[in-house]
Amino acid sequence: MHPMLNIAVRAARVAGTIISRGFENQSDLMTQAKGDNDYVTRIDKEAEQAIISKIKQSFPEHSFIGEEGGIVAGDEDFKWIIDPLDGTTNFIKGIPHFAVSIALMHKGRLDQAVVFDPIRGELFTASKGAGAQLNGFRIRASKARELNQTVLATAFPFKNKAVLPQYMESFSKIFAECGDIRRSGSAALDLAYVASGRFDGYWERGLKPWDIAGGELLVRESGGLVTDFSGGNDPMHKGEIVAGAAKVVQALVKHLK
């Protein structure tokens, strides 16, 4: 395992322990609203600080961008992108589907990634050029060539419901052609499931870099294709992503452009 990936895994496991304990004790979450249908808990903040602290022990000069803590200045050549608890609403409601997402960008390119599901004990990892793994075993994205009979994943625009009519137009076209569609509430796990072939494809908009970064590298290293809604190569900056088997992504982009 790459040394930096090893540190990321350790940090994810530390955060996972905090999250698991919090999930068992729902009475002390101290939930706050950040915006419409957007929440943060004491656990999100504690997990993020634990991740940063763990990584800084080995790489004190690196920079960080986190969902809860914003930017921590440092060496911009090494930037860690952190979502300490992706799926906070699930967590608050007692739905056991959420994950820690940690990614490292080296000179502007995704280099290492961890997505950790602390409830199932599933650790998805990837290093640039070295493939993707689930609990140490190689994973590969779906090889589906058509939407027919695929199982896809997406998310509804719950933070900006004004765009729902436009979203539903694309959704209806895709649903008519595919086998079925899931909506799980965690972008990081959706992308990890694409990387492991559980989902054949996934699309979502209105995302932040920490929602996408870890899962994007997982999909790429598992042999999947990742684009934005126009078929371009800039999902993190555009805040929208299409991921999955190459032919599936091409079919999805056709309806999303």
C-alpha positions in Angstrom: 0.0 0.0 0.0 1.2 3.5 -0.9 2.5 5.2 2.3 0.1 8.2 1.9 -2.8 5.8 1.3 -1.8 3.9 4.4 -2.1 7.2 6.5 -5.4 8.0 4.8 -6.7 4.6 5.8 -5.6 5.0 9.4 -7.3 8.4 9.5 -10.5 7.0 8.0 -10.6 4.3 10.6 -10.2 6.8 13.4 -13.1 8.8 12.0 -15.1 5.7 11.6 -14.8 4.8 15.2 -16.0 8.3 16.2 -19.0 7.9 13.8 -19.9 4.4 14.9 -20.0 5.5 18.6 -22.1 8.5 17.7 -24.5 6.3 15.7 -25.0 4.2 18.8 -25.8 7.3 20.9 -28.2 9.4 18.9 -29.2 11.5 21.9 -26.1 13.7 21.8 -25.6 14.6 18.1 -26.0 18.4 18.5 -27.5 18.8 15.0 -27.4 22.1 13.3 -28.9 23.2 9.9 -26.3 24.6 7.4 -29.0 25.4 4.8 -32.1 23.9 3.3 -32.1 20.2 4.0 -28.4 20.4 4.8 -27.2 19.4 8.3 -24.1 19.0 10.4 -23.6 17.3 13.7 -21.0 17.3 16.4 -19.8 14.0 15.0 -19.1 15.5 11.6 -16.9 18.1 13.1 -15.1 15.7 15.5 -14.5 13.2 12.7 -13.0 15.9 10.4 -10.7 17.2 13.1 -9.6 13.6 13.9 -8.8 13.0 10.2 -6.8 16.2 9.8 -4.9 15.6 13.1 -4.0 12.0 12.1 -2.7 13.1 8.7 -0.8 16.0 10.1 1.1 13.7 12.3 2.8 12.3 9.2 2.5 15.3 6.8 2.3 18.5 8.8 3.1 20.7 5.8 0.2 19.5 3.6 -3.0 21.5 3.0 -6.6 20.5 3.5 -10.1 21.3 2.4 -12.9 19.8 4.4 -16.7 20.0 4.3 -16.9 21.3 7.9 -13.6 23.1 8.5 -13.0 24.8 5.2 -9.4 25.3 4.0 -6.3 24.6 6.1 -3.4 26.3 4.5 -0.2 24.5 3.6 1.7 23.0 0.7 -0.7 23.3 -2.3 1.1 20.5 -4.1 -0.4 18.1 -1.6 -4.1 18.8 -0.8 -6.3 16.5 1.2 -10.0 16.7 0.4 -12.2 15.4 3.2 -15.8 14.6 3.8 -15.8 13.2 7.3 -19.4 12.0 7.1 -21.0 11.7 3.7 -24.6 10.9 4.3 -25.3 13.0 7.4 -29.0 12.9 7.0 -29.0 9.1 6.9 -26.8 9.2 10.0 -29.2 11.6 11.9 -32.2 9.5 11.0 -30.6 6.2 12.0 -30.2 4.9 8.5 -27.0 2.9 8.4 -25.7 4.1 5.1 -22.9 6.7 5.2 -19.2 6.9 4.8 -15.9 8.7 5.4 -14.3 10.0 2.2 -10.7 11.1 2.0 -8.8 12.0 -1.2 -5.3 13.4 -1.8 -4.6 15.6 -4.8 -1.0 15.9 -5.9 -0.2 18.9 -8.1 -3.9 19.1 -9.0 -4.4 15.5 -9.8 -6.2 12.9 -7.7 -3.6 10.5 -6.3 -5.0 8.6 -3.4 -8.5 7.8 -2.2 -10.3 6.1 0.7 -14.1 5.7 1.1 -14.9 3.8 4.4 -18.3 2.5 5.5 -17.8 2.1 9.2 -21.1 0.2 9.7 -20.4 -2.6 7.2 -16.6 -2.4 7.7 -16.1 -1.9 3.9 -12.9 -0.1 3.0 -12.6 1.1 -0.6 -9.2 2.3 -1.6 -7.4 3.5 -4.7 -4.0 4.7 -5.7 -3.4 6.4 -9.1 -2.2 3.9 -11.6 -2.5 0.9 -9.1 -6.2 0.0 -9.3 -9.0 0.0 -6.7 -9.7 -2.4 -3.9 -12.4 -3.3 -1.4 -10.9 -4.7 1.8 -7.7 -5.5 0.0 -9.3 -7.3 -3.0 -9.3 -5.8 -6.5 -12.6 -4.4 -7.7 -13.7 -3.5 -11.2 -16.5 -1.4 -12.6 -19.4 -2.9 -14.6 -18.9 -3.7 -18.3 -22.5 -3.0 -19.2 -22.9 -1.8 -22.7 -26.5 -0.6 -22.7 -28.9 1.0 -20.2 -31.3 -1.9 -20.6 -31.3 -4.0 -17.3 -28.7 -1.8 -15.6 -29.1 -0.7 -12.0 -28.2 3.0 -11.7 -27.9 5.4 -8.8 -28.7 9.1 -8.5 -29.9 11.8 -6.1 -32.7 14.3 -6.2 -31.9 18.1 -6.1 -33.0 18.4 -2.5 -31.0 21.5 -1.9 -32.4 23.3 -4.9 -35.9 22.0 -5.6 -36.5 24.8 -8.2 -34.6 22.7 -10.8 -36.7 19.6 -10.1 -38.7 19.9 -13.4 -35.5 19.9 -15.5 -34.1 17.0 -13.4 -37.3 15.0 -13.7 -37.3 15.3 -17.5 -33.9 13.7 -17.7 -34.8 11.2 -15.0 -37.9 10.0 -16.9 -35.9 9.4 -20.1 -33.2 7.5 -18.3 -35.7 5.5 -16.2 -37.6 4.4 -19.3 -34.4 2.9 -20.7 -32.7 1.3 -17.7 -33.6 -1.6 -15.4 -34.0 0.4 -12.1 -32.6 3.4 -10.2 -31.5 3.7 -6.6 -31.3 6.8 -4.4 -29.2 6.0 -1.3 -28.2 9.4 0.2 -24.4 9.1 0.0 -22.5 10.2 -3.1 -19.3 8.7 -1.8 -20.8 5.3 -1.4 -22.7 5.6 -4.7 -19.4 6.1 -6.5 -17.7 3.3 -4.4 -20.6 1.0 -5.5 -20.0 2.0 -9.1 -16.3 1.1 -8.7 -17.2 -2.3 -7.3 -19.7 -3.1 -10.0 -22.7 -3.0 -7.7 -24.1 0.0 -9.7 -23.7 0.1 -13.4 -23.8 3.9 -13.5 -24.4 7.1 -11.4 -25.2 10.7 -12.0 -25.7 13.7 -9.7 -25.4 17.5 -9.8 -25.0 20.2 -7.1 -22.0 18.5 -5.5 -18.9 19.8 -3.8 -15.3 18.6 -4.3 -15.4 16.6 -1.1 -18.5 14.7 -2.3 -16.8 13.6 -5.5 -13.0 13.4 -5.0 -12.6 10.0 -3.3 -15.2 8.2 -5.3 -14.0 9.7 -8.6 -10.5 8.1 -8.3 -12.1 4.8 -7.2 -14.2 4.7 -10.4 -11.3 5.7 -12.6 -9.0 3.1 -11.1 -11.6 0.3 -11.3 -11.8 0.9 -15.1 -14.9 3.0 -15.1 -15.5 6.3 -16.9 -16.1 9.6 -15.2 -17.3 12.8 -16.8 -19.4 15.9 -16.1 -22.9 16.3 -17.6 -21.6 17.5 -20.9 -19.2 14.6 -21.3 -16.2 16.7 -20.2 -13.4 15.9 -17.8 -14.0 18.4 -15.0 -16.7 17.0 -12.6 -15.2 18.4 -9.4 -15.1 22.0 -10.6 -18.5 21.8 -12.3 -20.1 20.1 -9.3 -21.7 17.4 -11.4 -20.7 13.9 -12.2 -21.6 10.9 -14.4 -19.8 7.7 -13.6 -19.9 4.0 -14.6 -19.3 1.7 -17.5 -18.1 3.7 -20.5 -21.1 2.8 -22.7 -23.5 3.5 -19.8 -21.9 6.9 -19.2 -22.2 7.8 -22.9 -25.9 6.9 -22.8 -26.5 8.9 -19.6 -24.7 12.0 -21.0 -27.0 11.9 -24.0 -30.0 12.5 -21.7 -28.2 15.0 -19.4 -26.6 17.4 -21.8 
